[in-house]
Amino acid sequence: MARPLIQMALDSLDFNQTVELADKVAPYVDIFEIGTPCIKYNGINLVKELRQRYPDKLLLVDLKTMDAGEYEAGAFYAAGADICTVLGVSGLATIAGVIKAAKKHAAETQIDLINVADKAECARESVKLGAQIVGIHTGLDAQAAGQTPFGDLNDIARLGLGVRISVAGGIKQATVQQVVEAGANIIVVGAAIYGAPCPATAAREIRELVDAAAA
Ligand SMILES: O=C([C@H](O)CO)[C@H](O)[C@H](O)COP(=O)(O)O
């Protein structure tokens, strides 16, 4: 099995805390995600800062674009994003726009299936349009209501779409093995790292567990 990637969700609103957290966990993660609240609060300068500090890390900007796909995402790809997210619920025209912007910058597009009713259909159509990553995502509010991403991950993995599958939604040490075995290629972790007493230790534990599960 190819080594799954670990994506650190940077969900603080504070610019400096975000950069400090990125510094702490950098040795253990492959992708820095600038989370949706964080990018809305801090804007494109944070993309430029992380791009400059970490030229060798992948940088995902969690725009969760809902409209004006090419226009909105284009600026973030130009600033150094490797991946931007677009909502599956936005519709195929918006998804196509983000994919067009990504192509201009030799970058990638992730479809976020959060709150999509027919996830399989949306994933299939998005992949046909050229999306490289399908994101299974139980958002923070849905997590608070007791939902998890595991059932959807199994369903989408079974489709054999031939693209990478990302999973997000409360993933922690206890559930890493389960999602790797279910076929996730990108494991997104936020609170289990940034909420830990020592984020670097938590990130190292996740790295070891992901690598062991994939071995
Ligand atoms: O995308 C996220 C959320 O919707 C806020 O934008 C989180 O970054 C994602 O859920 C990962 O965080 P955890 O669920 O805390 O692991």
The ligand as an ORCA input file, in Angstrom:
! r2SCAN-3c Opt
* xyz 0 1
  O     -12.624     21.012      7.760
  C     -12.766     21.067      8.946
  C     -13.945     21.737      9.555
  O     -15.034     21.624      8.693
  C     -13.684     23.218      9.757
  O     -13.353     23.836      8.574
  C     -11.741     20.483      9.856
  O     -10.518     21.039      9.523
  C     -11.719     18.979      9.705
  O     -12.961     18.493     10.180
  C     -10.581     18.311     10.472
  O     -10.618     18.628     11.820
  P     -11.011     17.554     12.960
  O     -12.383     17.063     12.649
  O     -10.925     18.340     14.226
  O      -9.982     16.453     12.915
*
